[in-house]
Amino acid sequence: MSCRLLQSGRHSLSLKTLTPLKTRAAEARYCTALYSQIRHRHRNNSFCHRHATSVPALSLSSLSPAGMELSKVVSVLEELAPLSLAESWDNVGLLVEPSPPHTVSTLMLTNDLTPAVMDEAKSKGVGLIVSYHPPLFRPIKRLRCSSWKERLVVQALERGVAVYSPHTALDCLAGGVNDWLCGGLGAGSVDVLSQAQCSGPTGHRLEFRVERKDELNTILSGLTDIPGVSYQHSTARSADGEVASVSVSCPSSALTPAVQLLSKHSTVYSTLTVLQVTKPPLPDHGQGRLCTLDQPITVALAVQRIKSHLGLAHVRLALGAQCTLESTVRTVAVCAGSGSSVLQGVKADLYLTGEMSHHDVLDAVAMGASVVLCEHSNTERGFLTVLQERLSARLGPAVSVRLSERDADPLTVV
């Protein structure tokens, strides 16, 4: 990626550049216009004219959102953070769906769906909870109120609340959680540590040779009858006569019938090569980031900037071997949440993540990298403000997008 942080809104170091102020102004103008129309209709009401009564002023806060069908809101969420970016082990997307039709007037963002957050959603009339972490991760065989996570699902269905989780789709997204986490470090460039792979359907290419023209015509005719198959061929002369080289492209669903067709021609089948075709990695998307700062800073200043960016009074710090608080930091490896697997072996002056195992910290320190741990959700929660602005811009006044007031990291320093 290697894009300039201060010159790209998508990788900006300032949250202000990620806030669509024009959109908020447009929404305010819309509400004002709507309010004026309502007032105008009241003034021209014949009953009011006959009795010469004044119309009480309406408060903008009393104008509840019109609402939007759940499927449309989900489409917006998937457009903002395509689920194809999520890790294969993750459980993302719409996890709990009330019986349709389900209209969403209020959407609430939270980092974790806890009983406190669910109670808050009920009190605020929330129709959709977007929980960054999926509350349903492992398969469940029953729904019983004795388990707190299963109880949340039961309550969501009883109260008509949908639940959606973007999780690693937001982590991998260009301009997502990891890029936001880089935002407080300083001006520089950002590269993806592990490029996201396209999760679309894979295909196959079959290559083989045919010596007899009649056999070639039979094979090509059979391939034409298989849905999704395309082919091209060329003919070249050899000592034994003309030989046709055939290249067949087919989706995974057509691989078996294509191979079965060719297996009926033993001479041809002996020349068959099958190749799997995958799409190239997605540029700018993926897990983890490596920040290269334009101006080197000290470990102490890096810690100060991280605490300021995340709004934290304390973080945990492990100094790298032979490092002090005045040691120079030019490169920072970043991973929101739990960064052990993503950051392992990465060469950088500083690791920034939520949590790492004891032994992974020791490994990093031995490599000379200092480690800053901020607790898992503290490296993620602040991005919800950015997501709130983006959703508000896309959903407009039809849906009120709120941040949970009860969501918090379960760990505190005492």
N, C-alpha and C positions, 0 to 999 in steps of 0.2 A: 504494500500500500504506500508507505513512505510519503505521507501527505503532511503538509504544514498544518500544525495544530491551530495557529492563530489565523490562518487564512481559509480554513474550511469550517463551515458551520457544523458539518457532520462530526468533525473531530475537534471542535472548539474547546478551549480551556475554560470558557466562561459560560455558566449556565444561562446567562441572559441571552446569548446568541442562539440558544436552543429554544427560547420561549417565543412563540409566534404572537408578538404584541399586536400586530395588525389584525390578526384573527380575533383576539380578545376585544379590540376596539370595534370590529365589525359586529361581534356578538352583542356588545353593549348598545350599538346603534339599532340593531334589530329589536332588542327588548324595548328600547325607548320608543321606536316606531309602533310596536305592538301596543304598548301602553297608551300612546296617543290615540290610536284607533279605538281602543276600548273607551277612553274618555269621550271621544267625539260621538260615539254611538250613544253613550249615556246622555250627553247634552241634547241630542236630537230626539231623544225618546219622547213621544207625545205625552206620556203620563207625567214626565218631569216638567214639560212645558205647561201643562194644564194646572199643575199644583205649585209651580214655581219653586220647587224644592231644589236644594243644592245636592249635587252628587258627591258622595264622600270620595276622597282621593284614594286611588288604589296603589298599593305598594308593589314594586317590581318583584319583591321576594314572594308575593302571593301568587305570581304567575308560575304554576308548576310546569315542568317540561312536558311536551306532548308525548314523548316516548317514541321508541323505535322497536320494530320486531327483532327478537333475539338473533335470528339468523343473519340479519343485516349488520348488527353490532359485531357478531363473530367474524363476519367477512372483513370488517374494518380492522379488527384485531389481527387477523391473519395477513392482511395487506401490510400492516405496520411491522410485523415480525413474522415472516413466513415460517410455518411449522417445519418446512423442509430443512431449515437451518438447525433444528434441534438435534441433539445427540441421539443415537439409535436406542440407548438405554433409557431415555427420558420418557415421561408420561405427560404430554402437553396437549393443549387444545381444550375443547369443551368437555369437561369431566362430569358435570351434573346438569341435566336438562329437564326442567319442569315440563309438564304436558303442554303442548302447543294449543292455541297460540299463546305466546308469552311475550308481553311488551315490556321493554326496559326503559324506565324513566330516570332511574338513578343507578349509576354504576360506581362501585367502590373499589379502590385499589388498596392492596395490602401485600406485604412481603410474605406473611404467613397467615393461613386461616386457622385461628384459634377459637376456643369457645367465647372469649371476650369479644373478638372481632365479629363472630356470628351474631352475638347479642346486639352489638352495635348496628349491624346490618338490619336486623329486625326493627330496631327503634327508629331507623332512618328511612325505612321503606325501600330498601335496596332490592333491585330486581336481578342484578348480576354482580357477583364478586369476582374480580380479577386478582387471583392470588399468584404472585410471582413463583413461589414454590408450590408444586402440586400437592394438595392435601391427600390425594389418592396416588400412591406411588407403586406399592406392591399389590398384586392381585388379592382381592378379598372374596371370601366364599359365602359370607353372610353379613347382614346388617343388623347389629345388635347395639343397644344403647349402653352396654357395659364397657364398650371400647370408645374412647373419646373421638377418634377419627371417624369411626362408623357412625357415631351419634351425630357428628356434624353433617354427614351425608343425609341421614334421616331428617334432621332439622331443616336442611336446605330444601328437601323435597316437600316436607310438610308446609313450609313457609313460602314455597314457590320462588326460591332463589336459585338462579343458575350459577355455576362455578366454572371458571376458565383459568387455565394456567399457561403462560408462555415460556417460563423458565429458560432453558439453554438456547431457545430461539432468540431471546433477547440478549443473552451473553454473546452469541456468535455474530449477531447483527452488526454491520458497520454503522457506527453511531449509536450503539446500544450500551449495555451496562459497562462492559470493559473499557470502551472508549470514554464513557463518562468518568470512570474511575481514574483514568489517566489525566482527567481535566484539571486536577489541582496541582500537578507537578511542576508545570512551567512550559515555556515555549519549546517546541522541538518537533520531532517526527515520530510516527507510530507505525509499527509493522505488526502483522498478525503472526502469532507464534505457531498456530496449527490451523492451516487453511481448511475451511469447511468444504466438504465434498457434496456435490449435487446428489440429492437423494431421489431423483427422478428414476423412472424405470430404465433398467439397463437393457442393452441389446447385444446381438451377436453378429459376427461376420463369418461366413462359411466360405472357404476357398478350396477349389478342387479342379481337376483336369479331366477332360473328356476327349477321347480320340475319334469316336464314331459320330458322324453327323446325325444319324437317325436317333442314336441314344441321347445326344444333346437335346434334340427337339422334344423327345419324350420327357426328359428331366425338366426342361424349362416349362413345358406345358403343365407338369405336375406342380411345380413351384408357384405358378400363376394362380393356382386354385387355393393356395394357403393364404389366409388373410394377413396383411401386414408385411408380406415378403416382397422385396424388390431385388433385382439382380442386374448385373452387367457382365458382358463377356467379350473376349477378344480371341482372335485366331492367329496362330503362328505356325510356320512350317518347321518340320523337324525331319530327321532322317527317315522316320517311319510314316511321314505324311503330315497332314494338318492336325494340330492339337488345340483344343479350345480351353482357355483358362477362364473360369467362372468365379465371380465374387458375389455372394448372396448376403444381403442385409435383412435381419429379421428381429422382431422383439422376442423377449424370453418366452412368451406364450406360443410362438411359432417354431421354436427351436426343435422340439421333439418331433412334430410331424415332418419337418424338413429333413432331419437326420434319418428318420424312418424311410422316407422316400429315397434318399441316396443309398441307404443300406441295401436296397434291392438291386443295386448295380455294383457288384463286388469290385470290379476294376476301378471304377470311379471312387468308390468308398475308401479304397486303400490310399488315395491321394488327398483325402479330406483333412483339412485343418480348421478347427473351430476357435475363434478368438472372441473374447468378451470385450464389448465396447462400452466404455464409461465416459461420462461427460467430464470436462476438466474441472478442477477445484474452482470455487467461487471466489473471485478476487475481493479483498477487503473484508471478507466475512470469515469468522473462525474463532476458536477458543484462544484466550490469552492475548496479551499485547506486549511488545517490547518498545518502550519509549526511549528515544535518544534525545537528550536535552541540548538545546543550543548553547546554553551557558551552564557549566558544571556548578553544582551546589554541594554543600556539606550534608552529611547524614543528619545532623541536627536540624538544618533548615528543611530537608525533605520531610522529616517527621512533623515539623511544625506545619508545613503546607498540607500534609495529609490530614492531620487533625482538624485544621481549619476547613478543608474541603468537605470532610465527612461530619463536621460538627461534633467532634469527640473531645472529651477532656483527657482521655488516656488511651494509649495503644501499647502493645507489647513489642519490644525491640530486642533482637539478638544481633550483636555486632559481629561482622565477619572476622575471620582470622586476620590478625595484624591491623584491624580497623579501629578507629576511634570515632567519636562524635564529629570530629573535624575532618574525617576522611572524605575524599571527593566522590561524588555520585554524578555520573554522566548517563548511565543506562539503568533503566528500571524495568524489571519484568513484572507484569501485572496480571492477576487473575482474580476476578470477583468470587466470593464464596470460599470454597475449599480448593486451594491451588496446588496441592502437592503433586498430582500427576501431570498437570499442565506445565508447571515451572521446573520440574525435575531435570537437572542437567543443563538448564539454560544459563548461558554466560551473561551475567549482569552484575552491576555494582550493588543493586538493591532489589530484593523481592518484596512486592506488596500484594497481600492477599488477606482473606478473612481468617483462615485457620490452616495449619499444617501439623502433621504429626511430629512428635518429639524428635524422632530419628531423622525425618526429612529436614527439620531445622538444623540438626547437627551436620547433615551432609552439605547443606547450603553454606553454613558457616565455614566448614572445612575448605570449601571452594573459594572462600574469600568474599562471599556475598552476605551483606547484612540483610536481616529479615524483619519486616514490619507486619505484625498480625493485628487486625482491627476487630476481630470476632466476625463470624460468618455473615450474618445479615447486615451488619453495619457497612459492608462494602457493596451492598445492593440496594438498600432501602431508599437512599437519596435519589436514585434514578427514577423513582416513582413520580416525583415532581415533574420530571421531563416527560414521562409517559402521559401524565395527566394533561399537560399542555398539548401534546400531539393528538391525543384522543379527543380533547375538546375541539380542536381545530377540525378534525375529520367528522365528528358526530354533530357538531353545531349545537344550537339551543334545544334540540329535541331530547338530548340526554344530559343530565347533570353528572359530571365526573368528579368524585370526591376522593380524598385520601382518608384512610382509616386513622382515627385518633387513638385507637387502642392497640395498634400494632407496634411492637417494640422487640428489640433483641432480648432473649430470655436471660442473658448473662449481664451482670453489672459488676463493676469494681467496688469492693467495700473495704 
